[in-house]
């Protein structure tokens, strides 16, 4: 019985979280700043947002056939169920488990012109610190990185490593998209470091813009 419960628990939790998220989403007043920037990139795209702000991306970008990279952890099992219910296609893997195969699959999707939603500080953090993986995928997949941020008011910030944000029903919400960034095919180590710093700075700047739009200082 316990083994059976462990197997079905992620599915049950995913269904419950999805239902609650959709109910909240129906009541939110959304604003999207910079969505036209998506049209600047006709090839592969990576929408890069912080791990603690995935709620808004799942709601707004649902049912577009976009992709998400989900870890093979137990928490990842639940996240995979949630994102698939939102209409995302998923690839399972992370730097710790299934990393090489997952990365190769992501590159193939990007080269075919696919779009990923990606958390450069996931799956374990540190929060709001860009890891090298997103730059590597953009380079090998010939894709553009579009930095993104979101905020909502009122909201609940959970006591997790990423201060995960859950918007309150009947509130206001905003998603802010920045200008696309690319990684040269011949980028050396110094260029990678500069791009990593630039992407992190821009994502944090956009997060400040999103917070200000919602009246947070």
C-alpha positions in Angstrom: 0.0 0.0 0.0 2.8 2.5 0.9 4.6 1.7 -2.3 1.4 2.3 -4.3 0.8 5.6 -2.5 4.4 6.8 -3.2 3.7 6.1 -6.9 0.4 7.9 -7.2 1.2 10.7 -4.8 3.0 12.9 -7.4 0.1 12.4 -9.8 -2.6 13.3 -7.2 -0.6 16.4 -6.1 0.0 17.5 -9.6 -3.7 17.3 -10.4 -4.6 19.3 -7.2 -2.0 22.0 -7.8 -3.0 22.3 -11.5 -6.7 22.7 -10.5 -5.9 25.3 -7.9 -3.6 27.2 -10.3 -6.2 27.3 -13.0 -8.8 28.7 -10.6 -6.4 31.4 -9.5 -5.5 32.1 -13.1 -9.1 32.7 -14.1 -9.4 35.5 -11.5 -6.1 37.3 -12.2 -5.8 40.6 -14.2 -2.7 40.0 -16.4 -0.5 42.5 -18.1 2.4 41.4 -20.4 5.2 43.9 -21.1 7.4 43.3 -24.1 5.6 40.2 -25.5 6.2 41.6 -29.0 9.9 40.7 -28.4 9.0 37.0 -28.8 8.3 37.8 -32.5 11.9 39.0 -33.0 13.1 35.4 -32.6 11.7 33.1 -35.3 14.1 30.3 -34.5 14.7 28.5 -31.3 14.0 30.5 -28.1 14.7 30.1 -24.4 12.4 32.1 -22.1 14.6 32.4 -19.0 13.0 33.2 -15.7 13.8 32.6 -12.0 12.7 29.3 -10.4 10.6 31.1 -7.9 8.4 32.7 -10.6 7.4 29.7 -12.7 3.7 30.0 -11.6 3.1 33.0 -13.9 4.9 31.4 -16.9 2.9 28.2 -16.6 -0.4 30.2 -16.6 0.3 32.6 -19.4 2.3 30.4 -21.8 0.1 27.3 -21.5 -1.0 25.2 -24.4 1.5 26.6 -26.9 3.4 23.3 -27.3 6.4 24.9 -25.7 9.0 22.8 -23.8 10.3 22.6 -20.2 13.3 20.8 -18.7 12.2 19.0 -15.5 14.6 17.2 -13.1 14.3 13.5 -12.4 13.8 14.1 -8.7 10.7 13.2 -6.7 9.7 16.8 -6.7 10.3 16.8 -10.5 7.7 14.1 -10.9 5.1 16.4 -9.5 6.3 19.4 -11.5 6.3 17.3 -14.7 2.7 16.4 -14.1 1.8 20.0 -13.6 3.5 21.4 -16.6 2.2 18.6 -18.9 -1.4 19.5 -17.7 -0.6 23.1 -18.7 0.1 21.9 -22.2 3.9 21.9 -22.1 6.1 19.2 -23.5 8.8 18.1 -21.1 12.2 16.6 -21.1 13.3 14.9 -17.9 16.9 15.4 -16.7 19.2 17.7 -14.7 22.9 18.2 -14.0 22.8 15.4 -11.4 20.6 12.7 -13.2 20.1 12.2 -16.9 22.0 15.4 -17.7 23.9 14.5 -20.9 20.9 12.8 -22.6 18.5 15.6 -21.6 20.9 18.3 -22.8 21.2 16.6 -26.2 17.4 16.3 -26.5 17.0 20.0 -25.6 19.6 21.0 -28.3 17.7 19.0 -30.9 14.4 20.7 -30.0 16.0 24.2 -30.2 17.6 23.5 -33.5 14.2 22.5 -34.8 12.9 26.0 -33.7 11.3 25.0 -30.4 10.7 27.2 -27.4 11.8 26.4 -23.9 10.8 27.9 -20.6 13.9 27.6 -18.5 15.0 28.4 -14.9 18.8 29.3 -15.0 19.0 29.0 -11.2 17.2 25.7 -10.9 16.6 23.1 -9.8 18.5 23.6 -6.5 19.8 27.2 -6.6 21.4 29.3 -5.4 18.4 31.5 -6.1 18.7 34.2 -8.8 22.2 33.1 -9.8 22.5 32.1 -13.5 24.1 28.7 -14.1 26.2 28.0 -17.2 23.7 25.5 -18.7 21.3 28.0 -20.2 24.2 29.6 -22.2 25.5 26.2 -23.4 22.0 25.2 -24.6 21.6 28.6 -26.4 25.0 28.2 -28.1 24.6 24.5 -29.2 21.0 24.9 -30.1 21.5 28.2 -32.0 18.8 29.8 -29.9 18.1 33.2 -28.5 17.7 33.7 -24.7 14.8 36.0 -23.8 15.1 37.1 -20.1 11.8 37.3 -18.2 10.4 38.3 -14.8 7.0 38.3 -13.1 5.2 39.6 -10.1 1.8 39.7 -8.6 -0.2 41.6 -5.9 -1.4 40.4 -3.5 0.7 37.2 -3.2 2.3 34.6 -0.9 6.1 34.0 -0.9 6.7 30.5 0.3 9.6 29.7 2.8 11.5 27.7 0.1 15.0 28.3 -1.2 13.6 30.2 -4.1 10.9 32.2 -2.2 8.3 30.7 -4.6 5.6 33.2 -5.4 1.9 32.2 -5.4 -0.5 35.0 -6.5 -3.7 35.5 -4.5 -7.0 35.2 -6.3 -8.6 38.3 -7.8 -5.2 40.1 -7.8 -3.0 41.8 -10.4 -0.1 40.1 -12.2 2.6 41.2 -14.7 5.1 39.4 -16.9 8.1 41.5 -18.2 10.1 40.2 -21.2 13.5 41.6 -22.1 15.5 41.9 -25.3 16.9 38.6 -26.8 20.5 37.6 -26.2 22.6 35.2 -28.2 25.7 33.2 -27.6 28.3 33.2 -30.4 29.3 29.8 -31.7 32.9 30.6 -31.0 32.5 32.1 -27.6 35.5 31.6 -25.4 35.6 31.3 -21.6 35.8 35.0 -21.0 32.8 35.7 -23.2 30.8 33.0 -21.4 31.6 34.7 -18.1 30.6 38.1 -19.4 27.3 36.7 -20.9 26.6 34.9 -17.7 27.0 38.1 -15.7 25.0 40.1 -18.2 22.1 37.7 -18.3 21.9 37.5 -14.5 22.0 41.3 -14.2 19.3 41.7 -16.8 17.0 39.1 -15.2 17.4 40.8 -11.8 16.8 44.2 -13.4 13.6 42.9 -15.0 12.5 41.5 -11.7 12.8 44.9 -10.1 10.7 46.3 -13.0 8.1 43.7 -12.4 8.0 44.4 -8.6 7.7 48.1 -9.2 4.8 47.5 -11.6 3.0 45.8 -8.7 3.9 48.6 -6.3 6.7 46.8 -4.5 9.9 48.8 -3.9 
